[in-house]
Amino acid sequence: MARKPAQKDTRSFTPPPSPQREVRRAQVDIGFDNQSLLGALFGQFDANLVQVENRLGVFISARGNQLHIEGPEDSVARARDVLKGMYDKLSIGQDLDTGAIEALIAMSDEPTFDGIVDAEPGNGKGGPPIMIRTRRKTIVPRSAMQATYMRSLVRDDIIFALGPAGTGKTYLAVAQAVAQLINGSVQRLILSRPAVEAGEKLGFLPGDMKEKVDPYLRPLYDALYDCMPPEQVERRLASGEIEIAPIAFMRGRTLADAFVILDEAQNTTREQMKMFLTRFGQNSRMVVCGDPRQVDIPGGDGMSGLADAVGKLEGVDGFGTIRFTAADVVRHPIVGRIVEAYEGPTT
């Protein structure tokens, strides 16, 4: 008698649920010596503490000059470091706003965090913090990549700063340029960018040459006025110590004893970029800023002088290349989410 073939078991198999990793909880107390700083540290109606709580998922309670932090172990450690960083900034007279707190939170998971926020040199944590001092403010990095960028600004001859809007590429370059102009290490500050419209056609603009090109150069003016008193900017512009001009005005020049910044460099052609880079003179520094994903010139990124130059020169002695991402956006946190959404995979 033939055996009946065994019927196939069509029941689906559901594996047993894997045990969830237990989140270790912790609590810690920290104290602050200077009670006069506590109002600024906590914020109006404890807004600063609430910001740290919401971003890191911890609970913070205050009693006098003591703060008690409870929550997941990793988050408690980060919150402690952030609060210490906030206190250190206040201790050396720096402003503490929502953006500064957000930056400290973002950096709290980076290995460079201690070296960035330490208030005083020689405290056993690797020396003084990284900063740029200008007449109007002291600027510290707000992300680990900004810290790397600021080191490159004082080390390399020519720096390519690549990445999305809001990462501080141009602003930090202008701040470093102003600092070097003030201390006399360069004699001139030259700011330039291509006069290319961002997708729209503006037609013929009225006025003289300065009035025609100023709209394109307004972001550079904004950064400049943020780092220097307006009367000093106007005086140095009039004397020629500060020059702001389209890239076409650079042809045929040798830029010596100067800090030179090219903004929106993704909109240069290959010929323009070669012309600009070969203007480099003795005792000078160049910073080339741009977002390779926002090319407005005809032909797109295939014609961009920035992408071409980085491909040819990255790794050459004297050149530094800094690549920012959406995680380095230091404007409102929602800007970083916007950049991530636009740069993510399309559906």
Backbone torsions as a table, in degrees:
resi	resn	phi	psi	omega
1	MET	NA	129.9	-179.1
2	ALA	-73.9	143.1	178.0
3	ARG	-76.5	139.5	174.7
4	LYS	-71.6	132.4	179.4
5	PRO	-62.8	142.5	-179.7
6	ALA	-67.8	134.7	178.2
7	GLN	-74.7	140.7	179.9
8	LYS	-72.6	132.1	178.0
9	ASP	-77.0	110.6	-177.8
10	THR	-92.5	4.1	179.2
11	ARG	-70.3	137.0	180.0
12	SER	-76.7	147.5	179.6
13	PHE	-101.9	125.4	177.2
14	THR	-109.5	113.6	-178.4
15	PRO	-66.0	150.8	178.6
16	PRO	-63.6	144.6	-178.9
17	PRO	-61.6	136.0	179.3
18	SER	-73.9	141.1	-179.0
19	PRO	-63.2	132.4	179.1
20	GLN	-70.5	140.4	178.9
21	ARG	-67.6	124.9	-177.6
22	GLU	-71.7	127.6	179.0
23	VAL	-83.8	119.4	179.8
24	ARG	-78.4	131.8	-179.6
25	ARG	-103.6	154.8	-176.7
26	ALA	-149.0	167.1	173.8
27	GLN	-147.0	146.8	-176.8
28	VAL	-148.5	150.3	176.2
29	ASP	-115.9	137.1	174.9
30	ILE	-131.0	146.3	-179.7
31	GLY	-121.6	156.7	-178.7
32	PHE	-128.3	130.1	-173.2
33	ASP	-72.6	-43.8	-174.1
34	ASN	-88.4	97.9	-176.3
35	GLN	-69.7	-19.5	178.9
36	SER	-68.0	-15.9	179.4
37	LEU	-92.7	-5.8	-172.4
38	LEU	-66.9	-35.8	178.9
39	GLY	-59.9	-46.0	178.0
40	ALA	-69.3	-33.6	179.7
41	LEU	-66.9	-45.9	-177.5
42	PHE	-75.7	-33.9	-176.6
43	GLY	86.5	164.2	179.1
44	GLN	-63.7	127.9	-175.9
45	PHE	54.3	34.8	179.2
46	ASP	59.8	30.2	-175.8
47	ALA	-61.9	-36.0	-179.0
48	ASN	-67.8	-39.4	178.1
49	LEU	-66.6	-38.9	178.5
50	VAL	-63.6	-38.7	178.4
51	GLN	-61.2	-44.0	178.8
52	VAL	-65.8	-42.2	178.5
53	GLU	-57.6	-50.4	-175.3
54	ASN	-65.7	-38.2	-176.6
55	ARG	-77.1	-30.4	-174.8
56	LEU	-109.9	-3.6	176.7
57	GLY	68.5	41.7	179.4
58	VAL	-123.4	171.1	174.5
59	PHE	-117.3	128.9	-178.0
60	ILE	-122.5	127.9	175.3
61	SER	-124.0	145.5	-176.3
62	ALA	-114.5	140.5	172.9
63	ARG	-143.7	104.5	-176.2
64	GLY	65.0	-128.5	179.1
65	ASN	-96.0	16.0	-180.0
66	GLN	-109.0	140.4	173.2
67	LEU	-118.6	135.1	177.3
68	HIS	-110.8	126.3	-177.2
69	ILE	-117.6	131.3	176.4
70	GLU	-130.0	147.9	176.5
71	GLY	152.7	-166.3	176.2
72	PRO	-57.7	143.9	-171.2
73	GLU	-54.9	-47.3	-178.7
74	ASP	-64.3	-41.1	-178.1
75	SER	-68.1	-36.7	178.1
76	VAL	-63.5	-42.0	179.3
77	ALA	-63.7	-42.2	179.0
78	ARG	-66.2	-42.4	180.0
79	ALA	-61.7	-40.7	177.9
80	ARG	-60.2	-46.2	-179.7
81	ASP	-64.9	-39.4	179.5
82	VAL	-63.7	-45.4	-179.7
83	LEU	-64.2	-38.7	175.7
84	LYS	-64.7	-40.1	177.4
85	GLY	-63.8	-40.7	176.5
86	MET	-60.4	-44.9	-179.9
87	TYR	-64.6	-40.7	179.0
88	ASP	-62.4	-40.6	178.9
89	LYS	-62.3	-44.2	179.0
90	LEU	-65.1	-35.6	-177.6
91	SER	-63.8	-30.1	-179.7
92	ILE	-102.4	15.2	172.6
93	GLY	84.6	13.0	179.2
94	GLN	-85.0	153.8	179.5
95	ASP	-73.6	151.0	178.2
96	LEU	-128.9	101.1	178.2
97	ASP	-119.6	-177.1	-177.5
98	THR	-59.1	-41.0	-179.5
99	GLY	-65.2	-39.8	179.4
100	ALA	-65.1	-40.5	178.8
101	ILE	-66.0	-42.5	178.8
102	GLU	-60.3	-39.1	179.0
103	ALA	-65.6	-42.4	178.1
104	LEU	-63.0	-39.0	178.2
105	ILE	-64.0	-44.8	-179.0
106	ALA	-63.0	-36.1	-177.6
107	MET	-84.6	-10.5	-173.2
108	SER	-66.0	-14.8	179.0
109	ASP	-100.0	8.8	-177.6
110	GLU	-101.4	145.7	179.1
111	PRO	-67.0	-17.6	-178.5
112	THR	-87.9	2.1	-171.1
113	PHE	-56.7	-48.6	-177.7
114	ASP	-59.5	-43.0	-178.0
115	GLY	-67.8	-21.2	-178.9
116	ILE	-84.4	-42.1	-169.5
117	VAL	-99.0	-8.2	179.4
118	ASP	-55.3	134.6	-173.6
119	ALA	-81.1	-33.5	-172.6
120	GLU	-127.5	144.1	175.0
121	PRO	-70.6	159.1	174.2
122	GLY	70.6	28.8	-179.7
123	ASN	-99.9	13.4	176.6
124	GLY	84.9	8.3	-179.0
125	LYS	-117.6	26.2	173.7
126	GLY	104.0	14.0	174.2
127	GLY	98.9	-165.7	-173.7
128	PRO	-73.6	161.5	177.5
129	PRO	-72.9	162.4	177.4
130	ILE	-83.4	127.7	-179.3
131	MET	-158.6	160.3	173.4
132	ILE	-122.4	124.6	180.0
133	ARG	-102.9	124.6	173.7
134	THR	-120.3	179.0	-177.1
135	ARG	-65.5	-28.9	-173.3
136	ARG	-101.1	-24.0	-176.4
137	LYS	-162.2	164.6	170.7
138	THR	-106.7	126.7	-173.1
139	ILE	-109.6	128.3	176.6
140	VAL	-118.6	155.6	-178.9
141	PRO	-66.4	146.5	179.5
142	ARG	-112.6	8.5	172.1
143	SER	-156.9	163.1	179.7
144	ALA	-62.6	-36.4	-179.8
145	MET	-70.6	-32.5	174.2
146	GLN	-63.7	-36.9	177.0
147	ALA	-62.3	-43.3	177.0
148	THR	-62.5	-41.2	179.8
149	TYR	-63.0	-44.0	-178.5
150	MET	-65.8	-32.9	174.3
151	ARG	-66.7	-41.2	-179.8
152	SER	-64.4	-33.5	-178.2
153	LEU	-64.3	-23.9	178.4
154	VAL	-104.8	0.2	-175.2
155	ARG	-113.8	-45.7	-170.7
156	ASP	-93.9	153.1	179.4
157	ASP	-76.6	-44.9	179.5
158	ILE	-128.6	128.6	-175.6
159	ILE	-122.0	128.1	169.9
160	PHE	-96.0	119.7	177.7
161	ALA	-111.3	110.3	-173.1
162	LEU	-115.0	141.6	175.6
163	GLY	151.6	175.7	-174.9
164	PRO	-73.1	172.0	178.7
165	ALA	-63.7	148.1	174.1
166	GLY	87.6	7.6	-178.8
167	THR	-94.7	-2.9	176.8
168	GLY	88.2	15.2	-177.4
169	LYS	-57.1	-56.8	-176.3
170	THR	-74.6	-41.4	-175.4
171	TYR	-60.6	-47.0	-179.4
172	LEU	-67.7	-34.6	177.2
173	ALA	-64.8	-43.4	178.1
174	VAL	-64.2	-41.8	179.7
175	ALA	-61.3	-44.0	178.4
176	GLN	-65.2	-39.1	178.5
177	ALA	-63.2	-43.6	178.5
178	VAL	-62.5	-43.4	179.6
179	ALA	-59.9	-41.9	-179.3
180	GLN	-73.0	-32.2	176.2
181	LEU	-67.0	-40.8	-179.2
182	ILE	-66.5	-41.8	-177.2
183	ASN	-84.4	-0.3	172.9
184	GLY	85.4	6.7	-179.8
185	SER	-74.8	-18.9	168.6
186	VAL	-131.4	157.7	-177.9
187	GLN	-99.3	-19.9	-176.6
188	ARG	-139.7	153.4	174.0
189	LEU	-123.0	119.3	-176.6
190	ILE	-119.9	120.6	-179.3
191	LEU	-115.3	131.6	-175.7
192	SER	-143.9	160.1	171.8
193	ARG	-163.6	156.1	177.2
194	PRO	-72.1	143.5	179.3
195	ALA	-88.8	75.0	-178.9
196	VAL	-119.5	131.4	-179.5
197	GLU	-75.0	143.8	-176.5
198	ALA	-86.8	67.1	173.5
199	GLY	92.4	-16.6	-178.8
200	GLU	-114.1	161.8	179.2
201	LYS	-106.6	116.4	-177.1
202	LEU	-93.1	-11.0	-178.6
203	GLY	71.8	-158.7	-180.0
204	PHE	-83.2	127.1	179.9
205	LEU	-90.6	141.6	-179.1
206	PRO	-75.7	166.7	172.9
207	GLY	99.0	-178.0	178.2
208	ASP	-79.4	-174.3	-174.4
209	MET	-60.4	-43.0	-179.6
210	LYS	-61.0	-43.8	-179.2
211	GLU	-67.5	-28.6	179.7
212	LYS	-73.0	-37.9	-173.8
213	VAL	-94.6	-18.1	-177.4
214	ASP	-55.5	-41.1	179.6
215	PRO	-57.6	-33.9	179.4
216	TYR	-72.7	-26.2	-173.8
217	LEU	-101.7	5.1	-175.8
218	ARG	-56.6	-41.5	178.2
219	PRO	-57.9	-32.9	178.4
220	LEU	-70.9	-39.7	175.1
221	TYR	-60.3	-44.2	-177.9
222	ASP	-58.1	-46.9	179.3
223	ALA	-64.5	-37.5	-178.8
224	LEU	-64.9	-47.4	-179.3
225	TYR	-68.0	-22.1	178.0
226	ASP	-76.3	-20.6	-176.6
227	CYS	-104.4	-16.5	-178.1
228	MET	-136.3	149.8	174.0
229	PRO	-59.7	142.7	-176.2
230	PRO	-54.5	-40.0	-177.7
231	GLU	-65.6	-32.7	177.4
232	GLN	-71.5	-38.7	177.9
233	VAL	-60.8	-47.6	-178.4
234	GLU	-62.9	-41.3	-179.5
235	ARG	-65.1	-43.6	-178.9
236	ARG	-71.9	-31.2	174.1
237	LEU	-65.6	-42.1	-179.5
238	ALA	-66.1	-35.8	-178.1
239	SER	-82.3	-12.0	-178.8
240	GLY	90.9	-1.0	176.7
241	GLU	-64.9	-33.1	174.3
242	ILE	-116.2	128.0	179.4
243	GLU	-127.5	131.9	177.8
244	ILE	-124.5	118.8	-172.5
245	ALA	-154.1	154.8	174.1
246	PRO	-65.3	159.5	-175.7
247	ILE	-63.3	-27.2	-179.8
248	ALA	-60.7	-24.9	-178.4
249	PHE	-78.6	-4.7	-177.4
250	MET	-86.0	-15.2	-173.6
251	ARG	-61.4	134.6	175.5
252	GLY	83.8	1.6	-175.5
253	ARG	-102.7	159.4	168.6
254	THR	-118.4	119.0	-171.9
255	LEU	-99.0	86.5	179.9
256	ALA	-100.3	154.5	-179.9
257	ASP	51.2	43.8	-173.5
258	ALA	-139.0	151.1	168.7
259	PHE	-105.7	115.6	-170.6
260	VAL	-115.2	128.9	-179.3
261	ILE	-123.5	127.9	173.0
262	LEU	-110.9	116.2	-179.3
263	ASP	-100.4	158.8	-179.4
264	GLU	52.2	43.0	-173.4
265	ALA	-69.4	-15.4	177.9
266	GLN	-64.7	-16.5	-179.2
267	ASN	-97.9	15.3	171.3
268	THR	-90.5	152.1	171.1
269	THR	-83.4	170.6	178.7
270	ARG	-62.3	-38.6	-179.9
271	GLU	-66.6	-41.3	178.2
272	GLN	-63.5	-42.6	-178.8
273	MET	-65.2	-43.2	177.7
274	LYS	-60.6	-44.9	178.8
275	MET	-59.8	-44.0	-177.0
276	PHE	-66.1	-48.7	-176.9
277	LEU	-62.8	-32.7	-178.7
278	THR	-80.9	3.4	172.6
279	ARG	-80.2	-9.2	-173.1
280	PHE	-57.6	128.9	-178.8
281	GLY	-121.0	-175.1	-178.0
282	GLN	-64.5	144.2	176.8
283	ASN	53.2	45.2	-179.9
284	SER	-124.8	165.8	174.0
285	ARG	-140.6	139.1	179.2
286	MET	-121.1	138.6	172.7
287	VAL	-125.5	125.6	-178.3
288	VAL	-113.4	111.2	-174.9
289	CYS	-108.5	141.7	176.4
290	GLY	-179.0	162.5	176.7
291	ASP	-112.7	104.2	-176.0
292	PRO	-59.4	-14.6	-178.1
293	ARG	-96.7	5.6	178.3
294	GLN	-127.3	62.5	-178.5
295	VAL	-90.1	124.9	-177.4
296	ASP	-107.8	-1.7	-179.3
297	ILE	-80.7	150.9	176.6
298	PRO	-58.4	135.0	-178.4
299	GLY	101.9	-13.1	174.9
300	GLY	69.4	-159.8	-172.9
301	ASP	-66.6	-16.3	177.0
302	GLY	-67.3	-20.0	179.9
303	MET	-106.7	0.6	-173.8
304	SER	-71.3	128.4	177.1
305	GLY	-69.0	-25.9	179.3
306	LEU	-66.0	-51.3	179.9
307	ALA	-60.5	-39.8	179.8
308	ASP	-64.2	-44.2	-178.0
309	ALA	-67.1	-42.3	179.3
310	VAL	-62.4	-42.5	178.5
311	GLY	-60.8	-36.0	-177.4
312	LYS	-82.8	-33.8	-166.6
313	LEU	-110.9	-11.3	-179.3
314	GLU	-61.0	129.3	-179.0
315	GLY	93.3	-11.3	177.3
316	VAL	-72.3	141.4	-177.9
317	ASP	-57.2	132.3	-179.9
318	GLY	96.4	-11.8	179.3
319	PHE	-104.3	140.3	173.0
320	GLY	-123.0	141.1	179.1
321	THR	-124.2	122.1	179.7
322	ILE	-115.9	126.5	-179.6
323	ARG	-114.7	113.0	176.0
324	PHE	-91.0	155.9	175.9
325	THR	-127.7	-179.7	178.7
326	ALA	-60.1	-27.2	179.1
327	ALA	-66.8	-17.1	-178.2
328	ASP	-95.7	1.5	180.0
329	VAL	-63.4	127.7	-175.5
330	VAL	-115.2	12.7	170.4
331	ARG	-80.7	-156.5	176.8
332	HIS	-57.1	140.5	-177.7
333	PRO	-52.5	-27.7	-178.5
334	ILE	-67.7	-24.6	178.3
335	VAL	-63.7	-40.5	177.0
336	GLY	-61.3	-39.5	178.9
337	ARG	-68.7	-34.6	176.8
338	ILE	-64.1	-45.8	179.9
339	VAL	-60.8	-44.0	179.3
340	GLU	-61.7	-40.4	-178.8
341	ALA	-65.6	-41.0	-178.8
342	TYR	-75.3	-29.2	-177.9
343	GLU	-91.8	-7.2	-179.9
344	GLY	-73.9	177.5	-179.4
345	PRO	-65.3	139.7	178.7
346	THR	-84.4	148.8	179.9
347	THR	-106.8	NA	NA
